Amino acid sequence: MDRFDAMSVLLAVVEARSLSGAGRKLGVPLSTVSRKIADLESHLGARLLIRSSRQVDLTAAGHAFVAASRRILDQLAEAERVAAGEFTAAKGELVLTAPVVFGRLHVLPVVAAFLRLYPEISVRLMLADRIINLFDDHVDVALRIGSLPDSSLMAAKVGAVRRVTCASPDYLAARGVPQTPEDLTQHDCITFSVLAASDHWNFKTATGDLAIPVTSRLVVTTAEAAIDAACLGLGLTRVLSYQIAARLQGGQLTTVLDGWEPQVMPVSLVYAGQGALPQKLRAFLDYAVPQLRRRLQDA
């Protein structure tokens, strides 16, 4: 039995939450996945998975073995990268992740310029409005917006963005410009659940934070949809400053309550910092950090 291969199959099963899903991901028949898991459990003398009609879950022994397998396979991958020269030369695939809009507006242009400078590096850019785990998804560096939890990860701050309230000039002309956060109770609002709760918005005052209940005439699931709706005059919305920069310049939107904005949200590049960094990652950080800081100066 190839134990490294068996570990990889087990991790695929855990990530897919099913044997059939792992088979599709690995491109092998379900029978092959089932046999390799059975051989591994037989070799260990322990049951690793609890199978049901809907999904598979890990036993206590399975949890411990999966954690150890991840460490072992990560160490093996690092050893292979060392042998391939990734720690002595800037080459190989670099995996990045960033929020969708920020990634498209700011990360992608930086990546494009970076690739022109380093012809032996390729990039896989994963844009998603969810937290992607660096270790589980084998990501080299992630762009995070917001305060970072304490962890073993390293972080390089590249700037900050603001949470702003905005509406179309036509809406404000018809309904009036709110002068204080309390005025929002008399306005139609467009909310989306990714940024904040849809029933209230938080503002900063001299005495502390202030939560204002809002009436959601429209609730959407993305910032882009909320911005489009605001441009159509459906009400006020609350988004991040970089998301509406072009609409502000074009006169489609106007910000309000600027003096009541909450604290700025830091923007950071996050990466695993234990041990020596691969040259491809070091090269990207050295190039991207100052470039992103420059781009975020006016965000």
N, C-alpha and C positions, 0 to 999 in steps of 0.2 A: 504494500500500500504506500502510495506517495502521500506522506503526511502533509506536506505543504499544499498539495492540490486538494486534499480533503479539508484542510482549514479554509481554503479559499471558497470551496463549495459551501461549507457551513456558514461562512460570513454572507455569502450570496443568499442563502435561505433566510437568514436572520433579516437582512435588509429588505428582501421581497416579502417576508412574512408568509411564504409558502414555498413548497418544493417545486411546484409547477412554474411559479414566477422566477425562481432561481434558474430553472432549466431554460426558460426563454431568455433570461439575461445572459447566461453562459453559452447559449446555443447548443445545448445537449439535451437528449431525451429525459423525460421525467424518471424513467427507470434507472438511468445512469446516476442521477442526483440521489435517488432513494438508496441505491446500492452503496454509493460512497458514504452516505451518512450512516447507513447500517454497519458498514465495515469499520468506520471510525468509532462508533459506539461499542462495537465488539472489541476493537483493539484496546479501548480505554477501560472496558468493563463497567461503563456507566451510561445511563440514559441522558442524552443531551437535549432532546426535543420532546415536547408534548404536542402530539398531532390531533387536530380536530377537523371537522368538515369544512370549517371556514378558514382557519389559519394555523400556524404553528407558533408555539411559545417555548421559551427556554426553561429548563429545569434549573435548580440551584447550581448543579454541576455544569450545566450548559452556560450559564452566565459567566462563571469563573473561567471556563475554557475559551469562550469567545473573547473575553478581555485579553487573555494570554495570547490567543491566536493573532489578535490585532497587533499586539506589541511585536510578536515574532515576525509577522509578515511585513510590518513597517520597517523593522531592522533589516530584514532581507532586502527590501526595496532600496533602502538607503545604501546598503553594501553594494548592490548592483549599480546604483548611481555613481558611487565612488569609483567602482571599477570602470564604468563607462566614461569617466572624466568630468561629470557634472560639478564636482567640487574643485576642479582645477581649470575648467573652461566654461564660459557662458554658452551653454547649449542644452537642448532637450525641450520637452514640453513643460510649460508653466500654466498651472490651472488657477484662474482667478474667479472671484464671485463678487457681485455688487448688486444693489437695488436696481430695478429695471430702468427707471427714468434717469437716475444719477449715472448709472453705467453707460447709457446711451449718449448722454450729453457730455459727460466729463471723462469717464474711464476709457471709453472706446477711442476717442481722439489721442489720448496719451498712449494707449496700447499700439495704435497704428504707427505713431512716430517711433515708439520703442522698437517695433519689429523692423523698421527700416534701418535702425542702427545695429541690430543683432540678427544677422541672417540665419544663424544656426539655432535660434530659439523659435519655437512655435507656441502659440497661446490658445488655450481653451477658456473662453470667457462665459461664465454662467451668470445670467441676469435673472434674478428672482427676488420678489418682495417677501422673503422669508429668511430666517437664519439657517444657513447651510453649515453643517458641522465640518470643520476643517479636517478632522481625522477620519470620520466615517466616509466622507466623500472625496478624500485624497486631494484637498484643496491646498495650494501653496500660500495664497494670500487672499484675504477678504477685506472688502471695504465695508465698514460698519458706520451707521449714523446713529448717534445717541451715546449715552453713558455706557461704559464697558464694565461688565462684572469682573470681580477678581478672578484671575485664572492664571495658568502657567503660560499663556500666550503672550507674545510681545506685541507692542502697538506703537505706531508712529502717527502722531496727530498731524493731519494735513489741513485742518481748517475747521470751520463751523458753519452751520446753516441756521436760519431763523424760521420759526413757525409764524406764518402771517395770515391775516384775515383779508379777504378780497371779494370784489363783486364787479360787475360790468358798470360802466358809466350810466347806461340807460336805466339799470335797476336802481342805482343810487339817486338818479334824478327823479325817478317816480316815487321811491319810498323814503328818501332822505338818507343822509350819511350818519351812521351811529357815532355818537360823541364819547360814549362810555360803554364798557362791556354790558352794563345793565340794559342798554338800549336794544341789545340783540333779541330780547324777549318779544319785541314788536316786529321782528323781521323773519322772513323765510330763510331757512338755512339748508345747505347741501352738505351732507356728511358722508364719510366713508370709514369703515370700521378699522382699516389697517392703521391709520394714524392715531385715532383716539376714539373714545366712546361717542356714540351718536346722540346721546341725550344731553351732554354738557360740554362746554369748552373752558379750558383753564387760562387765566390771564395773571399777570404779575402786577401787584400794587405795592405801594410804599410799606404796607403793613403785612404783606405776605401774598400767598396765592389766592386767587378768587375763581370759583367754579360757577359758571353761568349756564343755566338750563337753556337749551336751544330747541326750536321747533323744526324738525327735519321734514321739509316738504318733499325731499328726495334723498334716499340713502343709496349709495353705490358702493362698489367694491374696489375701485381703483381711483387714485388721484387724478389720472388723466380724464376719467369720466366726470369727476366732480368739477374739474377745471372747465371742461367743455360746457357743462351745464351752467356754470357761472357766466361764461361768455355769452350764453343764450339768454341771460337775464332771469334765471330761475331763482336767484337768491345769492346769499353770501356763502362762501366756503372757507375752510381753514386748511392750508397746505404748507409745504416747505418752500422757502424762498426761491431755490433754484428751479423748482418745477414750473414757476410762472414767469421767469425772467423775460422770455420772448414775448409773452402776452402783455406784460407791463410795458415793454418797449414799443409794442405795436398799438398800445392804447386800448386793447380789448378788455383789460382789467385794471382796477385801481385798488390799492391797499387802503385799509382803514384801521383805526385803533392802533397805529404804529407805536404809540407811547406805552401801550399796555402789553406788548409782546412778552411771552414767557422767556425764560432763559434760553440762550442759544444752545443748539445741539452739536456736540463735537463730531467731527468726521475723522475716522482713523483707518489706517491700513493695519490689519491684524495678521500675524503669522506665528508659526511655531518657532521658538527661538532656542530650543535646547540643542547644544552642539554646534558644529560648524554649519553655516548656511551654504546651500548649493550656489554656485556662481550665477546661475540664471536668476535666482531669487535676489541675491545681493545686487546684481546689475539692475533688476527691475526696481527695487526699492531706492537705489541711488538715483535712478532717473525719474521715477514716478512721484516721489515725495515732493521735491521742489516744484515739479510741473503742476501737481494738484493744488499745492499751496498757492501758486500763482493764479490758477483758475478760480479758486474759492475766495480770493481777496474781496471780490465785490458781490459774493453770493448772499 
